[in-house]
C-alpha cells in the first residue's frame, strides 16, 4: 500500500475510533430513538462495564494509530470491535450500519497496511 494512502487510512481510523471511544464517556454525539432490543442489549453491556472496556480499547487504538505507536497490534485488537459493530447493526439496528461498515473497511485497510509486521505470526 502506498505510504501516503496508508497514512490517511491510519489517521482516519484513529480519529474515527478515538471519537467514538471518547463519546462513550462524554456523550457528545446524540443518538435518536432506539428500539427496545437495542436498549436491552446496551443495558446488559453497561451493567457489566463492557462498554467502558470497549471505550478504552477504542481510545487506546485511536491514539496508537494517530501517533503510529503499536498500530499493528492495536489494529488486530480493534478488529473484534469492528466485527461486533457490524454484527450489532446487521441484527439489531440496520439503519446505522454505514459507519460500522466504514470502520470495518478502514480496519481491514490498516491491517493490510501493516501486513509486513504480521509475516512471522502467519508463517506456517
Secondary structure, DSSP 4 states (H G I P E B T S, - for coil): --HHHHHHHHHHHHHHHHHHHHHHHH--S------HHHHHHHHHHHHTTHHHHHHHHHHHHHHHHHHTSSHHHHHHHHHHHHHHHHHHHHHT-GGGHHHHHHHHHHHHHHHHHTGGGGHHHH--
